[in-house]
Amino acid sequence: MNANTAERDGSGRWAAVVQRWRRLAWGAGAAAIPGHLPGPGGAPILPAGYEGYTGGSWHQLAATSPQTAGYITLVFRMYGIYIVAFGLLAVAIAATAFRRGDRWAWWALLAGNTIAFVSAMTYDRIVGAIGPFEWSEYLGLAVIYASLAVTAPVLTGARAVRPGAASPEPGTVRVARPATRDQGASA
């Protein structure tokens, strides 16, 4: 299967990029509209999470203790901002250092995605608020792990190298040189 077919079928690099942008959108929604972000059964995720964890009513909490409800909403918003920050960092690393083949970028994407997705999945499981959108986190992490598995530095040598890039001979040292105008135009 060629790369274009893999991208159309929802696997490979394109699927990983879409999953990162989806996480950014979810994080932005959690930060901006936490009381309306869809959760299990179409119910808003913040009230569903509170009710799943405590067994109590979110509306009753908001009516009897608005400061507590406000604090929980603030924490949820901060979690959304954290997701946006991790997502932007992952996109930046993937678009720059990972494409260049820097080994540290592979490890950063592995660690960063694991932390971001596993923490979100842990929250969902603890509060019992797992709906169709939350299941996409499991699928997203699986796609990212599969993408990282095929680009693992162990499989490609000392450096992860993008397709078509020239690899140095074993034992040689690569010296980074600034790109000239002609080299930059062809890249």
GUTIVO-42571 format. One record per residue (C-alpha): residue number from 1; x, y, z. Coordinates in Angstrom, 2 decimals. Layout:
<recs>
seq  x  y  z
NUM  X  Y  Z
...
</recs>
This chain:
<recs>
seq  x  y  z
1  0.00  0.00  0.00
2  1.51  3.33  -0.97
3  1.64  6.44  1.22
4  -1.21  8.21  -0.61
5  -3.55  5.26  -0.09
6  -2.58  5.05  3.59
7  -3.35  8.73  4.04
8  -6.76  8.41  2.37
9  -7.61  5.35  4.47
10  -7.01  7.20  7.74
11  -3.70  5.67  8.71
12  -0.17  6.96  8.66
13  1.09  10.50  8.99
14  -2.16  12.23  7.93
15  -4.24  10.39  10.55
16  -1.74  11.36  13.25
17  -1.95  15.03  12.20
18  -5.77  14.93  12.20
19  -5.73  13.33  15.65
20  -3.44  16.07  16.99
21  -5.71  18.81  15.63
22  -8.76  17.00  17.06
23  -7.10  17.01  20.48
24  -6.39  20.74  20.10
25  -10.05  21.36  19.26
26  -11.22  19.31  22.25
27  -8.83  21.16  24.55
28  -9.99  24.52  23.22
29  -13.61  23.44  23.79
30  -12.81  22.31  27.33
31  -11.18  25.67  28.03
32  -13.84  27.85  26.37
33  -17.12  26.01  26.90
34  -16.61  23.28  29.53
35  -20.31  23.08  30.41
36  -21.31  22.37  26.81
37  -18.55  20.08  25.48
38  -20.28  16.82  24.42
39  -19.64  13.76  26.54
40  -21.28  10.36  26.92
41  -24.76  10.15  25.44
42  -24.49  13.74  24.19
43  -24.56  15.08  27.77
44  -22.06  17.85  28.55
45  -18.80  16.27  29.75
46  -18.30  18.46  32.83
47  -21.68  17.69  34.47
48  -21.46  14.05  33.29
49  -18.02  13.70  34.86
50  -19.13  15.25  38.16
51  -22.28  13.14  38.31
52  -20.39  9.97  37.34
53  -17.80  10.52  40.06
54  -20.01  11.73  42.93
55  -23.42  10.31  42.08
56  -24.80  13.79  42.81
57  -26.45  16.30  40.51
58  -24.35  18.99  38.83
59  -27.35  21.34  38.71
60  -27.92  20.87  42.42
61  -24.23  21.58  43.13
62  -24.32  24.72  40.97
63  -27.47  25.91  42.79
64  -26.32  25.17  46.35
65  -22.59  25.79  46.04
66  -21.81  27.99  43.04
67  -18.24  28.63  44.21
68  -17.49  24.91  44.28
69  -19.03  24.47  40.83
70  -17.01  27.47  39.63
71  -13.80  25.99  41.00
72  -14.46  22.64  39.28
73  -15.17  24.51  36.04
74  -11.91  26.46  36.43
75  -9.93  23.24  36.93
76  -11.59  21.76  33.84
77  -10.74  24.89  31.82
78  -7.10  24.65  32.93
79  -7.06  21.02  31.86
80  -8.33  22.16  28.44
81  -5.53  24.72  28.21
82  -3.03  22.00  29.14
83  -4.35  19.83  26.29
84  -4.04  22.73  23.82
85  -0.45  23.37  24.98
86  0.53  19.70  24.60
87  -1.17  19.56  21.20
88  0.56  22.68  19.86
89  3.90  21.40  21.13
90  3.33  18.03  19.42
91  2.41  19.72  16.13
92  5.47  21.98  16.33
93  7.81  19.07  17.07
94  6.29  16.91  14.31
95  6.48  19.73  11.76
96  10.10  20.62  12.51
97  12.46  18.34  14.42
98  10.64  15.07  13.69
99  10.55  15.84  9.94
100  14.28  16.60  10.08
101  14.84  13.22  11.68
102  16.04  14.39  15.09
103  16.01  11.38  17.38
104  14.92  13.35  20.44
105  11.73  14.41  18.58
106  10.58  10.81  18.28
107  10.99  10.31  22.03
108  9.33  13.66  22.80
109  6.29  12.71  20.70
110  6.11  9.30  22.36
111  6.32  10.73  25.89
112  4.14  13.79  25.24
113  1.34  11.89  23.53
114  1.42  9.17  26.17
115  1.14  11.71  28.99
116  -1.60  13.74  27.29
117  -3.77  10.86  26.12
118  -3.32  8.56  29.13
119  -4.14  11.38  31.57
120  -7.33  12.20  29.63
121  -8.31  8.52  29.43
122  -7.62  8.09  33.15
123  -9.88  11.04  33.98
124  -12.64  9.61  31.79
125  -12.43  6.21  33.46
126  -12.30  7.61  37.01
127  -15.40  9.76  36.54
128  -17.20  7.12  34.47
129  -17.79  9.53  31.59
130  -16.85  7.54  28.53
131  -18.78  8.25  25.35
132  -18.01  8.00  21.64
133  -15.70  11.03  21.72
134  -13.74  9.56  24.62
135  -13.29  6.28  22.74
136  -11.61  8.28  19.98
137  -8.80  8.97  22.47
138  -8.00  5.24  22.52
139  -8.08  5.12  18.72
140  -5.96  8.27  18.48
141  -3.30  6.91  20.81
142  -3.23  3.63  18.87
143  -2.76  5.53  15.57
144  0.03  7.65  17.08
145  1.77  4.58  18.53
146  1.51  2.80  15.16
147  2.93  5.86  13.36
148  5.77  6.11  15.84
149  6.41  2.35  15.61
150  7.10  2.50  11.88
151  9.42  5.50  12.34
152  11.23  4.18  15.41
153  14.89  5.25  15.55
154  15.79  1.63  16.34
155  14.41  0.56  12.96
156  15.86  3.41  10.92
157  19.33  3.56  12.45
158  20.81  6.26  14.62
159  18.44  8.92  13.25
160  14.86  8.78  12.15
161  15.09  9.81  8.51
162  12.17  11.06  6.45
163  11.56  9.26  3.16
164  13.76  10.43  0.31
165  16.35  12.09  2.57
166  19.95  11.05  2.07
167  21.35  9.02  4.94
168  24.95  9.45  6.04
169  27.29  6.52  5.71
170  27.95  4.71  9.00
171  30.79  6.33  10.91
172  30.50  9.72  9.14
173  29.65  12.96  10.84
174  27.01  15.26  9.35
175  27.71  18.95  9.52
176  24.69  21.23  9.40
177  25.08  24.00  6.85
178  22.69  26.87  6.30
179  20.52  26.40  3.23
180  21.21  28.62  0.27
181  18.44  30.30  -1.66
182  18.50  27.53  -4.32
183  18.46  24.73  -1.73
184  15.60  26.31  0.21
185  13.45  26.60  -2.94
186  13.80  22.92  -3.80
187  13.08  21.62  -0.29
</recs>
